[in-house]
Structure formats: C-alpha cells, structure tokens
Amino acid sequence: MSMVIEAGFREDERAVAAQLYWQAFGAKLGKVLGPSSRAIPFLTAVMDPDMPSLPAMPRVNCWAWRGSKPPKVG
C-alpha cells in the first residue's frame, strides 16, 4: 500500500473534503454555519480544489468588540 500527498483535491473528492473539513473545524464553525445538515452542503459548494484548507468565501473585514465603542485603530 502506498500513499501519495498532493495539494488540493479532485472534483470527485469534493464531498469527502467537505466532510473532513467539517469534522476538523465543525465544533468552532457550527455557530456560524449551523448544523452539519446545512454546513456540509455549503462547504461542498464553496470549497476551492486549489486551496484545500480554505473555503472560497469572500474575505470580509469584521470587527467584534464588547462595549459601546469600537476599538481605535491606528
């Protein structure tokens, strides 16, 4: 038995890649992406085979803070 490590994934591996991603990060992403019944189909649709560790979601600058004012920047 041999093993080959390659960057990315093939199109026919997309669903398995999404399930593995959810298995690895679902505990942290569950509050954002919802239950696995919603999250796995979403991840399957947006995962980029050329960047296997990151879904192809748009980058958004997001700030979260406690209190009434955002942090001062700069």
DALIN-V185399 format. One record per backbone hydrogen bond with DSSP energy under -1.0 kcal/mol. CO is the residue of the C=O (numbers start at 1). NH is the residue of the N-H. If there is no record, write none. Layout:
co:nh
CO:NH
CO:NH
//
This chain:
co:nh
10:13
11:14
13:17
14:18
15:19
16:20
17:21
18:22
19:23
20:24
21:25
22:26
25:29
26:30
29:32
29:33
30:34
35:38
35:39
36:40
38:42
39:43
40:44
41:45
42:46
43:47
46:56
48:51
51:54
55:57
//
